[in-house]
Amino acid sequence: MVVTTRNRFDRILIGWLIGILVPLIIFLITYMVKYGQLDFVVFLKDLWQMKMLLKLMSLCVYANLGLFFLFYRLKYDMAARGVIMATFMYAFLVLVAKLI
């Protein structure tokens, strides 16, 4: 039996790109709403010095959980896999950054 994709958005690459971009967008929205008066580089430097950058990025990745369930509910299994891949990439980056 040959399985064909129902939708052009049901692709691993689409899910991966969305899974990478959504946490970054949430991070930028957090910056703009709460700390918009600071320069972005100063904001990042302060977060890094306070050891909060990785924690804030980890919280932003929780949005991928909602994306995963949305794709799963829509039966976009390949896109859901891409979101999971992006989430594991973020987890790996956090792990490496904590070890440094």
PEPEDA-V801206 format. One record per residue. N is the residue number from 0. BURIAL is + if it has 24 or more other ideal C-beta (glycine too) atoms within 12 Angstrom, else -. Layout:
<<N	BURIAL> <N	BURIAL>>
This chain:
<<0	-> <1	-> <2	-> <3	-> <4	-> <5	-> <6	-> <7	-> <8	-> <9	+> <10	-> <11	-> <12	-> <13	+> <14	+> <15	+> <16	-> <17	+> <18	+> <19	+> <20	-> <21	+> <22	+> <23	-> <24	-> <25	+> <26	+> <27	-> <28	-> <29	-> <30	+> <31	-> <32	-> <33	-> <34	-> <35	-> <36	-> <37	-> <38	-> <39	-> <40	-> <41	-> <42	+> <43	-> <44	-> <45	-> <46	-> <47	-> <48	-> <49	-> <50	-> <51	-> <52	+> <53	+> <54	-> <55	+> <56	+> <57	-> <58	-> <59	+> <60	+> <61	-> <62	+> <63	+> <64	-> <65	-> <66	+> <67	+> <68	-> <69	-> <70	+> <71	-> <72	-> <73	-> <74	-> <75	+> <76	-> <77	+> <78	+> <79	+> <80	+> <81	+> <82	+> <83	+> <84	+> <85	+> <86	+> <87	-> <88	-> <89	+> <90	-> <91	-> <92	-> <93	-> <94	-> <95	-> <96	-> <97	-> <98	-> <99	->>
